[in-house]
Amino acid sequence: MRKVRAIPRRGKEPYFSFYQMLGFYPDRIDLYQEALTHRSSSIRVNSKWINNERLEFLGDAILDAIVADILYKKFENKKEGFLTSTRSRIVQRDTLNKIAVEIGIDKIITTSTRNLAHNTNIFGDALEAIIGAIYLDQGYRVTKKFVYETLIKEHINIDNVLKSEVDFKSRLIEWGQKHKVEVAFELVESSYDEQNNPIFKSMVLVGGLDLGSGKGYSKKESHQKASKKAIKKLRNDNELLDVLLGKDKAQETLNEEELEGLNDD
């Protein structure tokens, strides 16, 4: 069992620790301590369990909005599809996990999860929770400055992001939007492994057809794996394209380079 002690609540030290990470002193330090409390180490306060899940939900939405704001202004002549796929690559889970470790979240998070090897999303989730805490504590302007100055400029090379392959889920959704084919994800089942880590199984429906399922230690990971299987079917099954798009449109799609971008490896 690994349990990292939460940073102290009193004295100058907790404020200085956050200053080193964030670049400013927080006003409501309790928000940041909550952001660093994983569900496995929830604290009961006045009949309410406190952990970072609610802040993660908020931070996820705020991060999407800020990155969209930045990209919209940076790439004035780019279309919606480009902006959407670029944002997806910037905020993808692997990137957030990596940044979270680089800024030291892994050293100060409070968690009782036994095996972090299969739970690296804990750090990225905590980073999103921190973003939610900044928004509530300091407002949108400070949050945007933190995301741009501390996260993007220091830890993400946008030029490299543009050269990298977009995640499977985003590519699949973008393809569906272009061809007016609905792409939906459904949670098939959720369970726990032997170490009490949550496991999710999701399937992806493309045009109402089940094109694959995937398992992961988060819903997002299960969506990615299901999308990868769906993309492989779209690339290799011409009859499937006929059903989804009609023969004429399917042939047009095959003649274009778009499916070449739906790499499955």
N, C-alpha and C positions, 0 to 999 in steps of 0.2 A: 504494500500500500504506500502510495506517495501522497503526502499532504504538505503543501507548502504553506508556511505560516503567513497569515495576512499581515500586511505592513501595519505598524502601530497606529493607533487612533489619536494618540496625544503627542504633544511636543512638536518640534519643528521638522523632525525627520520625515513624517509622511508627506508633508507639503513639499519638502525639498525633493523627495523621490519623484513625485508627480511633476514637479517643475523640470527635472532633468529629462523626463519622458515627453512631456507635452509642450514645454517651452513657455509655460505660464503657471502661476499659482492658482489652484482651484479655490472657489468660494465655498462650494458645498462638497466637502471631501467625502461625505457619506455616499454620494452618488458614484464616485469613482471606486470606492471600496466595494459597493454593491456590484459594479461592473466587473470586478475581479473575483467575484464569488460564484463559482460554478455550482450547478444544480446539485451535484454530489455532496456539496458542503453547505447546503442551504441553512440559513439562520432563522430561527423562529422569533419573531418580534410581534407582540400584541396579537397572538393567534394567527399571524400571517408569516408564511415562509418567504424569506428574502433570498433571491439569487439574481443572476444577470440575464435571465431569459427575456424579461420585458424590455430591458435596455437594449439587448441585442436586436429585438424586433424593431425598436425605434431607430437604432443606429444603422441597421441595414437599409431602411427606407431613406434616411438622411444621406447616407453615403451615396446611394444611387442618384439622388437628386443633385448632390454637389458635383459628382463626376459628370453627370449630364450637363450641368451648368457650365463646367470648365470646358468640356468638349464642344458644346454648342458655340461658345465664344472663340475657341481656338481654331476650329475648322469651319469657317463661315460658309464655304461653298460645298460642303459634303452633305450627302443625303441622309435620311433617317436610318437606313439600313447600316451604313458605315458607322454612324454615331452609336447605334445600338450594339453592334458587334464589338466596337472598341471599348465601350463601357463594360460590356460583359467580360472582356479579357482583363480589364484593370481590376474589377471587383471579384474575380473568380476566387474560389475558396483557397486554392493552392497559394495564390499571391498573398492573400490576407494572412494566411498561416505563417508564411515566410517573413512578412513584415513584422508580425506580432512578435516573433522570436528575435528578430533583429533589433527591435526597440526594447526588448527585455520583459515582455509580458509573461513569458514562460517562467521567469524567476520570481514573480510576485503574485501570480494567480493562486487562489485558494481552491484546491480540489482534492477530493478523496478518491478519485478514479484510480484504479489499480494499474492499468496498462495504458500509458499515454501513447504507445507506439501505434495503437489503432484509434487514437482519439486526438490526433493532431488538430482537428477542427476546433477543439476547445480554445486554442489560442486565437484563431481567426474570429471565432464567435466573441471572445472577450474583447478583441479590438473593435468589433462593431458595437459592443456594449459601451466601450470607452467613448466612442463617437456619439452615442446616444446621451451619455453623461455630459459630455462637453456641450452638446446642443441645449440640454436643460439648464446647465450651469452658466454658460457664457453666451448662448444664442447662435444664430446661423453664421454670422460674419466670422466669429472666432473659430467656429467649427470648420468652415470652408478654408480658412487660413491654415489650420492644422492639417487638414486633408491634403491641401496643395503643397504647402511648404515642408511639412514633416514626412508625409507619406509618399506623395507622388515625386516631388523633386529629389528627395533624399534616397528613395528606395525603388522607384519605378522609372525605367527609361521608356518613354512613350514611343520613341522610334523603334525600340526592340519589340514593344508590344504590338505595334502595327505590322511587324514582320512575322510575329508568332501566329500559330494556328489558333483560331477561336475555339472555344469549348463546344462540345458536341451539342449540348442542349440549345445554345444560342443559335448555332447554325441550322438546326432542325426547325426551330421556331421561325427564324428568318425565311427559310425556304417555304414553310407553310403559309406565312403571311403573303409572300410574293405570289403564290399560286392559289391563294384563297382556300387553303386546306387547313382545317382545324387541327391543332396539335394540343393534346391535353394529357395531363399526368394524373394517375390515380394511385393512392397508397393501397397496396394489396394486403400487406400484413406488417406488423411491427412486433419485435420480440427482443430478447436480451441474450447475450452470449454468456459463457460460463463465468466471465468476470463482471457480469451485470452491466455491460455496455450495451446501449440500445442499437438495434439493427433494424433497418427499414428496407422493405421490398416495394418497389413501385413499377408500374407498367406505363408505357406510353401508347396513346391512341392517336393515330394519324388518319384523319378522315373517318374516324369511328372504328378503324381497324387496329387490333392489337399487334404492334410491330416489335414488341420486345419488352423485357423486364430486367431489372437490375437490383442488386442488393448493395447497401452501404451503411456506414456508421453515421450517416446523416441523410435526410431526404434529398438534399442537393446531390450528394454522391450517388444515390440510387437513381436519380433522374439522369445524371450524366451517363451512367452505365446502360440504362435503358435506351437513351438517345443514340448511343454508339451502335447498339444493335439495330435500331430502326434505320439509321443512316446506311449501314451496310446493306440492308435489304433494299433500300431505295436505289442504291447504286447498282445492285446486281440482279434485280428482279424487274425486267421490263414489263411483264404482265401486271405487276403490282402498280406500276406507274400508269398503265392503261386504265386500270380500275379507278385510281385516284384522280387522274387528270383528263382521261379520255385519250384516244390514240393520237390525235393530231398534236395536242399539247405535250403529250409524253414524248413524242418524237422530237418536238422542238427543244424540249428540256435535254434530251440526250445529245442533241446537236450543239448545245451550248456548253460552256465550260463550268457552269455553276455546280454540277454534281461532282466535278473533279475537286472542288473545294471541300466537299463533304468527306474528307479523309477519315478512314476508319482505323488507321494505325498510328 
